[in-house]
Amino acid sequence: YTAYMKDQETIGARLKEVRKYLRRTLAEFYGPITPHFHNLSPVENGSRPIGRRLLKEIAGHYSLNEEWLQTGEGEMFLPGSHPASIPEKPSGVPYFNVDLSAGEGAFSVLHDQPEFLVDYKPFNDCTAYIPVYGDSMYPRFAGGDIIAVKEITNFDVIQWGEAYLVIADHSANHLRSIKLLFQHDDPGKLILRSSNPNYRGDTVILKSALVSLYLIKGKITRSLI
């Protein structure tokens, strides 16, 4: 089992390498093959295995060298099928006007076409900008603020006490929330906490419930006139 999961980690990393090479989002890369493209994020991170049939469909769609996918040896693409050119993407980070707490479907919006791009160099290594709804994280983040989030691929490296956007699976009731993360006595669990003292009590979830995790690197506060 350990060897199998190690293979899955390297295959997922190579799929991500192809996707980044082609400069495509999860939706752009996996969408033509499966409607459940958001499930491929944990595959790329090595925390979820990928079925052989789906892997073969992805390899066939992009003319990938299956030996390279499995072992890392050889060329990424099959002979004669290397993309002739890769279009330049405009600079900036996508902004999505979405309330992620609205439900599971809201998460997939982060992989759709953004409303616009924000070209602000200090945050240009981020994954997305999204608005803040509610006041559970006040005063750190207030409703109406826009936060810059960066996807974290290694769930074992967490900056305790920092704010994260947490996306969890059905075992944690499809939680989508901005919370401070703290270490639990059980290394297989995480403590989620609001910064607003009016929201008392911690939420504890299994680390295995994480689908995606985004570090909040900064915010933009809008002035109301």
Disulfide bonds with the S-S distance in Angstrom:
none
